[in-house]
Each structure stands twice: as structure tokens, then as C-alpha cells.
Amino acid sequence: MLQAIGLTSAPRRDQPSAVDDLTFEAPPGRVTTLLGAPGSGKTTALRLMLELEPGRGVTYFRGRPLHRVGHPAREVGVLLGDVPGHPARTARGQLRMLCAAAGAPASRADELLEVVGLAGLGDQRIGSLSAGMDRRLGVASALLGDPHTLLMDDPADGLSPRESTWLYGLMRAHAAQGGTVLWTTSDPREAVKVADRVVTLEGGRLVADQEVADFARTRLRPRVAVRTPHAARLAAAVSGEARAARRSVEVVAEESNRLSVYGSSCAEIGDAAFRHGVPVHQLADEIGDSGPVVDPVTAAARRTASAVALSELPPPITVRPPRGPIRPLRYEMRRLLGVRTTAVIMAVVLVATVSISLFLARAGVAAQPRLLAGWPPLLPLPLAPLGAGLIGALSYGDEFRYPALAASRGTVPRRLGLLVAKLLVTAGVAVVLAVLVVLCDVQALRLLFGEELIKVPGNAVPLAASWLGLTVGCAWAGLLAAGTFRVAGAGVAAVLAVPVLVVPLVRWMLSQPSAHSFAGLPARLRGLAWLELPAGADRWIAAAGRIVAQPEGAALALSLSALVCAYVITALRSRARWRS
């Protein structure tokens, strides 16, 4: 049972409310249609029910408002517009990614592909799907959590008659299993064919709430639309002949020389026009609306009374921040591996670094660490950290470009669990990329130049730690910058800013006479520690300090600190904006 009580949208720019005091019910086991012309407030009503827009009122889904439902995807399935998926992701990959967000098993994706008729198209990319196939994928996304209630906004818009028939059959099947279905349309004939109950809106207000049989009898009547330059003359002729024949015919004059004739047919009107010599420019059968059922005076009195009785106003609708995925780590891994972008970036970095490493070895202009990292002296940063930074930037950049977790809000949930999952997955990819770069360079140098260039240096452990820290740090810098500024380009710019801007600044700061020496730092930390540090801790602290003391390490640490602070500030501002 869906119960909408007193839904009223917040007016904008001195405009009237798009939805005004809307109250109705959608019972289980039946299909309910929200009918209205474009701009009548149907979409706004759905967004108010889903707590996506501010206003007043309350909507109960089986007795609970949406914000009190622990797992909304298991209670309400929503289809608002097209599927906002990455065009390079497959239909199966999109559903599996959303399964992790909804807490459903991955096998649910294959089940729903069968249900919506996409079993043979599971490996097809979203960008190549037709409008009908895309709508089927959207229905599958709405059904992932096996919800009791389906809310769909004009789902048949742009579909062929065959696709529309399939969609209406699916809604009927869901209702037959005891579920609640509420969908919107502007076509009264489609409402009559599909719905059990029709709720009609006009100007954001309820004008009728009827069973479909009553709606068809009282709200819809067949009519003949006539357009002629002599409308008054034809109206008088048709009315006179109807009275003479004692037939019930109603002629309604409309604007632009147009007549609506109820109780007649095109043949009869055409014959009457011919007999009286009246030219006809249009003659067609239509389905007309006989007007509101609710008395407008009574409705106005009710609205005035409710506005005066402030104590009886429905509660305000608070727009809350979007929820994060139930299984964030699994979601992030499927999101990252669902497209080929990561693999392409890693392949390009490996090929480029091997080529650079071989060129540097032949020219003899670089030390061994630079050979193994493929880092020529002219580049401010090796390619592996740049590639990791690009992968990190796309981790949030693709979320904002193709929002899947909060598509109806057009944003990305700023949840700690999602951020931690992205940091872990991005760090893992960065480590794999860093290790693969070194291994590929070692093998290439061994094949072409022998063993003399790849001997293990005495400081291999600090060098490896510095290399991994640089790669992971760049990946995190790209991720945090893209998450803060909501675009992947900002993440790439933040990675490039580390060697171009921050490193020279750190070098200048370290060269100043007031800069403190690193010597004695472990002893000072031991004196500040409350607990006794274990034996050998001084050696590890000193090693970590030497890594951070390098200009690149210090610049990266400074950049990451600034980006973390910026991300936290923007997250707090977003929460404050949602609450306001």
C-alpha cells in the first residue's frame, strides 16, 4: 500500500507550487496511473514521494516513510528517465555493479536479464542499446532489490507499440504478484488500457481519483474534432438536425474555429457540412476529457481552510543526502573493472615506460632507479604515477559524469564507506601498476643489456617504498581532487601540480636557513610518545622520515593533506545544504 498525504512542493521564484495538497492511495495488487498533461506535476509528485525535493507531506510505503526504510531498493523500485550508465559498460556489468550497491547477489543480474528479455544482449554496451532496450535495462535496475512498489515516470515515452505492450504486461504481472505499481502518463487512452485506478492531476492538484471503469465513463467520451472557417454556421446546422432527429448530440465551440461534437461520427458531420455547403478543414475522431469531477469551488474552499489551519499542515519533506552502496568495496571493484579504461591506461603506461627505460639505458644518461622506473630527467614525474593519478581521477570523475548510485539526484554519495573503498581499490591498482612497470623494465633490460644494469642495490627497500608511495600518493591525489571538484580533469591537474608547483615550493622551503634538520627526529618522537616504542622502531621511523623528507614525498604529503581537508569541507557543506 502506497499512501501519499498532503504532498505540496516548495514554490520557486514566486511561482505557484507544482504540486498542491495531493492525497491519494495506490493499493497493492493493482496498477495505479497518475494522469495529467505535461506540466501538471506528475514528475514532481513522484520526486516528493521519494524525498528528492523539498516540500510538505508524507508518503508511506507499507506504513513507513522512505527515510525509515532500512534498504530502500528492497521496498521501492524507481525508473525516472533513462539508465545513467557508462556507455562503455555492458548491460550485465551495469546490473552487477548495481547489485553490489543494493546488497543483492550477482546472480540477480542474470535473472533480471532473462525477465526483461535481454538475456542475449547482456554483453552489449549500454551506449549501443536502442531506446526500448535501454528502457528494459532501466526496468531491470528498478527490480534489482525485488521491491514491493514500482514507481515509474512515463516509462512508455518514445517506445514502439510492441515495447509499450511488453512494459504494460510487466507492470500487470508485478501487480498480480501482490506488488504496488504507480506510473505516470499523459495519454488517457493508455491509462484506460493498463490501469486499475486512475488519479488525475491538473495544475498540480487532484481533480479525480476513480476506478478505471468510472474514469472511462465519466472522464472520457468519444468526440469528432472539426475545424472550419464557418464554425458557428456548422454548429447550428448539426444541432438543428440532431434536434429534428431527436438524437443526443452536444456541440462545443472551441478556439481557432474548432468544434468538438459529442454523440456523432465523422460521416454524419461530413454529410451535414456537405448538405449546408460548409467547407471543412479537419475532421477526425478523438477521445475527449469531459472536465474535472471535483467541484472547483469546493476544492478552493478546502485549500483555503487547510492554509488557515497551520496546525493541520503536513510535515515538511526533508531532502536527505543520498545513501551509499551497501557493499562499497564490491561495488567499487565492479565499477572499476567493468570498463576497459583502466586496462588501456595500464597497457599504455607499460609500453611507454619500457620504451623510455630502453632509451635511457642505451643513452647512459640515467641512474639505475630511473632506469627501472622509466623516469627520464626531463619529466617532472614518471608515467606510472601519472597513470595511477588518471585512474584515481576517473574513479570519481566517472561517478559524477554517469551517476549510478544517485541518478535521480545527479550527484554522488559522500559516504565514508564509499571513500574508503575507492582509496583501497585505487591503491591496489596503483601498487599493481608500479610493480608491473618495474618487472617489465627489468625483463626488457635483461634481454637487451644483460644483468649488469639490474643488480639489486643496497637500498632496495627504501627505494621500493618510495616508488610505491609515490604511485599510490598520486592515485589518491587524483581521486580526492576529482571527488572534491566533481570532475576528472581536476584530479589530473592536481597530480600534475605536485611536481610542477608543489615540489619547487618544497625545495625552496627546505633550502631556507630556518628549515629544521631531520636528524634526531626519532629520538624526539620517542620523547613525545606516551607508550614505549618497540625495539627497532627508530630504524623504521627514520626510514619513513627520509622518504617523506624528499622534495617529492614532502610535496605529495602536503598535497594530500590539503586535498583531504578540501574533501572533508565540501562533504560537510554538502550535508549542511541537504539539511537546509
Buried (B, 14 or more C-beta within 10 A) or exposed (E): BBBBBBBBBBEEEEEEBBBBBBBBBBEBBBBBBBBBBEEBBBBBBBBBBBBBBBBBBBBBBBEEBBEEBEBBBBBBBBBBBBBBBBEBBBBBBBBBBBBBBBBBEBEBBBBBBEBBBBEEBBEBBBEEBEEBBBBBBBBBBBBBBBBBBBBBBBBBBEBEEEBBBBBBEBBBEBBEEEBBBBBBBBBBEBBBEBBBBBBBBBBBBBBBBBEBEBBBEEBBBEBBBBBBEBBEBBBEBBBEBBEEEEEEBBBEEEEEBBBBBBBBEBEBBBEBBEEBEBEBEEBEEEBBBEEBBBEEEEBEEEBEEBEEEEEEBBEEBEBEBBBBBBBBBBBBBBBBBBBEBBEEBBEEBBEBBBEBBBBBBEEEEBEBBBBBBBBBEEEBBBBBBBBBBBBBBBBBBBBBEBBBBBBBBEBBBBBEBBBEBBBBBBBBBBBEBBBBBBEBBBEBBEEEBEEEBBEEEEEEEBBBBBBBBBBBBBBBBBBBBBBBBBBBEBBBBBBBBBBEEBBEEBEEBBEEEEEEEEEEBBEEBEEEEEEEEEEEBBEEBBBBBBBBBBBBBBBBBBBBEBBEEBBBEBBEEBEEEBEE
